[in-house]
Amino acid sequence: MGVVNLTVQLSQPDFQKLTRIVQNLPDFANVRDRRRLIIGVFEGVPQSDVILARLDLEGAPMGVAVEVVRFLCQFGRVAYDKEALAVFLNYIQSFTGDEDTDFIIELFQNYPLDVPASANRGIKNWKGIDSTADIKEKIIGENTLRDIYILNLALEASKAVVRIRTPNSLGTGFMVTPDLLMTNNHVIQSQEVAEKSDFSFNYQLDTNGKECSTQIIGALPNGIFYTNEEFDFTIVNLKNVPDFGNPLIFRNKLMRRDDRVAIIQHPGGHLKKISLQNNFVGYADREVLQYTTSTEPGSSGSPVFDDDFQVVGIHHSGGILPEPGTQKRYLRNAGTSAIALLNDLKNNVPKIYTRLVK
């Protein structure tokens, strides 16, 4: 059996199978996502900048996968005397199917990788894994470390989130162009309801805990209006819109289990809030998003954000929800994927769609 001549000497079949697994990772389709993947793998590792600088992530997925695996095998050890390849394998194994996960666990059994594959992020699992001498600074349970710039992205995005009061309900919406707002169909079902509703900008607290000055406006009479009951979203044309910064940007991306989604909202119709903890995706396809991110009645119509605070869906409901394609039910919140929203607008109201994707 041939052997690739590396610091961690994987057999040729193991090397080839691992590169195929890496190639097929959801975050390996393009350079930007590959870079984010490597940043996530080595977050907090002193050599992370060196690894990023030396890795060539340009090119076709298969070729880059070969480069990444070869490089990590050659790199050697990183923080806490762990092999770079071991850190990488521990990170990606939670995104792989059962067969590939079993293969990764076998790699830890067959090669001197030093650190066991972690089957999940359960906080109770730390007990008994490390000796007292091993315990230094630790990621306990899930890794909650984030780059500080995310706070800036969240603050900028929040300016486009709007409280909605209709004759019969309270909800949330968000600006998708300088004068077009998106919310749920079950919040605003018709132009008539839109024109009887008010839309409050900046309904939130300032850095001193004081309520900000709020601007309340209405819908443009006989303005642009579109609604889709199936996907539970509505587009409303507002009039006399105050300066709120930039409209939110949609990301036409298929999310995956264990991605994070944050939601900026007006829960209960109250002051603007953000939910960005315990915020994992439980299920995602091209139409449905289910997640554990906290919401309340009144949050309907809120934007669902990825880690770059681009819109990957619109929130509409929650409860003990059936997971599509299975017989299982889970306590989750749910929304419509941005993929479905954009496809519907492109097919049915291209004039609105072209304004959103500029």
N, C-alpha and C positions, 0 to 999 in steps of 0.2 A: 504494500500500500504506500503510495507516494506521500511525502510530507513537504508542506510549504515551509521554507527555511526562515522562521520568524522567532522572536523572543518567546511568545506563546506559540508553540509549534503545533498548529492544527493539522490534522490529516487532510489530504486533498478533498475527500468527500465531505468532511465536516466544514472545511473552508468554503467549498462551493455551496453547500446547503445554507450556511449562515449568510453568505452574500445574497442568496435568493430571498431569505427572510428580510434582510435589510432593504433590499430593492423594493419589496412589496409593502413596506411600512406606509401607513397613510400619510405621514409627514415626509415622504421622500420623493415627491413628484417634481419639485422644483427647487431652485437654489435657496430661495427665501425660507421655505419650510425646512429644508435640510439644515440650514444655519440655526433656525429656532430649535430644531431637535437637538443639535449638538450643544447649544447653549443650555437647554434643559437638562441634558445628561450630566454636564460638568458644572452646573450651577454651584458656586461656593468652593470649587476646587481651585487652588492657587495657579495651577498650570492651564486653566481654561483658555486664557488669551493666547498662550503658545499653541495649544491644540487647534484653536480656530484659525490662527495665522498660518499654520503649516498644512492644514487640510485643504485640498482643492475640491470644492463642492460643485464645480461646473461640469456639465456633460450629461450624458444619458444615465438614467438611474442605475443600470447594471454596472457600468464602468465606475461610477462614483461609489457604489456599494463595495466593489472590490477594493477600491482605494481606501475607503473608510475602515474596512475590516483589517486590511493589511497594515495600515498605519497604526491602528489601536493595538494590534498584536505586537508591533515593533516598539511602541512608545514606552512600555514598562509601567512602573508604578506611579500613582498619583497620591492624593491626600490619604492619610491613615494607612499607608503601605498597601493600598489596594491596586491591583492591576487595572489599567485604563480599560481594557477589554471587559473586565468583570463589572466595572461601574456601568459601562454601556449596556451590557447584557441584562443587568438588574433593572435598568431603566426601561428597556424596550420589551421585556418579557410580559409586562402587563398589557401590552397592545397587540399581542399575538394570539392566535387560536390555540386550542388545546394541544394539537400535535406539535406545533412549533415551540410552545412553552415547554413541553416535555423534552424536546431536543435541547433547548437551552439549559434546562436542569441537568441533562446528561453531560453537557459540556463542563459544568462545574464539578461533576463527579469524575470526569475523565482527564481533566487538565488542572494544573496548579494555579487556579484562579483566586484562591484564598478567601473569597467572600461568598457565602451561599446566596443563591437566587432567592429573592424575597417574593413569596407567592402573592402577597397583597400588601395594602398600606395600613392594615389594622393596627390601631395604637396599642393594643394589648400584646402584640407580638414581640415587643422589645424585651419582655421578661425572659431571662435565661439565655439570650442570644450572645450577649457580650459579657466578658468578665469585667470586674471593676477597673482593671488596668486598661482595658480597651476603650472605656467610655470617656470621650472627650466632648467637644461640641457635637450635637446630634440633631438629625432630622427626626422628630418624634411624631409618629403617625404620618399624616400627609405632609408634603413639603409646602409650607405656606410662604416661603421666601419669594418676593417679587421685586423686579427692578422698580426703582422709585418713580421712573417716568410714567408708569401706569397710572399713578395718581393724577398727573397732568392730563393724560388722555381721558380719564373718567370725568374730571372737572369740565373739560372742553365739551365732551359729549353731553353732559348733563344740561347744558344750556339749551339744547334742542328738545328737551323733554317737557311736556306740557300737561297740566291738570285739565281735565274735561268735566264740565257739569252739564248734563242734559236735563230735560224736564223730568226724567224718571230714574236717572242713575248717575253715578260718578265713575270716571275712568281716567285713563292715561293715554297720551298720544305723543308722537314725535315728528319733528320736521324733517321731511325728506327732500324738499327743495326750499328756496326762500319763502314760498307762499303755500306749499302743499304739506298737509299733515296726514300721517297714517295713524289709524287706531283700529279697533275691532269692529266688525259688522254688528256684533251684539251690543256694542256701545252706541254706535251711530248707524242706523239702518237705512236712512234716507236723507235726501237733501232737506226735506222739511224738518227733520230732527236736527240736522246740522245747523240750520238757520235759527233754531230755538235754543241752541247750546252756547255756552261761553267757554273760552279757552284761556287759561291763566299761565302766563310765563313768569318764571323766577319765583314761584311759590315755594320758598325754602328758607332755611336759616343761614345767616352770614357767619363769619368766623368768630363773632362774639356771641353767638347763640340768639341773636335778634332776628326777627322776621324781616325778610327783604321787602323792598318795594315791588309790588306785583303789578304786571300789566295784563289787563283782561280785555280780550277782543272777541269778535264774532266771525262767523263764516261769511264769505262773499255771496251775496244773493245771486242765484242762478250761475254760480261759478262752477269750476270743474268739480265733478263728483263721480266717484266710481266705488262700487262695493261688490264683494264676493262672499256670499254666505258660506259656501263650502270651506274656503280657507280662512274665513272669519277675519276679513280685513276690509277697511274702507279708506279711501283717499278723499280728503276735504280741502277745498280752496279757502284759505283764510284771507281776511282783509285787514289793512292797517297793521301788518305784522311788525312788532318791535325788533330792534337789533338783537339777535340771539347768538351771533357767531356764525358757525357753519352748519349746514344741514348734515344729517348723519349719512354715513356711507354704507351701502350694502356690500356684503361679501358673499359671493355666489359659491359657497364652499360646503361640501358634505361634512358635517360634524361627525364625531365618533364617540363611542362610550369612553367616559373618563376625561374628555375635554372639559374645560371650565367655561361656564357662561355666567356673566354678571347681568343684573337687571337694574336699571334706574327707573323709578316708578313713583306713583303717588298712592301708596297703600291706604285703603279706606277713604280715598279722596283727600288725605292729609298732606302735610308738608313732604317735599321730595326727599326720597331716601334711595340708598343703593344697597343691593345685596350682592356680596362678592366672597362670601365664605360658604363652606359646605355646598358648593355650587357645581357639582359634577353632572355631566350628561349621563343619563341612564339608558337612553335609546335615541337613535337618530336615523332617519332615512331622508329621501328627497322631498318629503312633505311634512313629516312629523318630527318634532323635537320634544323629548321628555327629560326633565332635569330636577335636581333637588334644590335649586336656588329658591330662596324664600320669597313669597308674594302674599298678598291679601286681596280680598274683594276691593275693587278700585284700582288694582294694578293692571287690569285688562287693557290691552293696547300698548303695553310697555315694550320698548326695544330690548331684545335679547342680544347681548354682546359677546364676542370672543375676547381673547386676551389683548387684542389690539384695539379694542373698543370700536370695532366695526360690527354692523348689524347682521346677525346670522339668523334672525327669526323675530317673530312678534308673539308675545305672550298672550294666551287667551283663557286658560282655565287651570284647574288642579283638582286633586282628589285621589281616590283609589282607581287608578287608570289601567285599562288593559294595554299590554305591550303588543304592538302590531306583530303579527306572525307567530305569536305564542299564545298559550292559554293562561299565562301568568298575569297577575294584577299587582300593581305597586302604588304606594303613596308617593306621588310625584306631581310636579307642575308641568304644564305643557304649552307648546306654541306651534306655530306654523313656520316651517323652514323658509329662509330667504330664497332658496332655490325655487320653491313653489310660487312664492310671491312674485319674483321677477319673471318667471316663465308665464304666469297668468297675465301680468301687465304687458309683456312683450307681445303676446298673442291677441289680447283683447283691447288694449288701449295703448298702442305703440307711442302715441304722443306723450303720454305720461311716462312710459318706460324710458324714452330717450332723454327726458329731463332728469331722471334718477341716475342714469349711468354715465352722465357726462363727467 
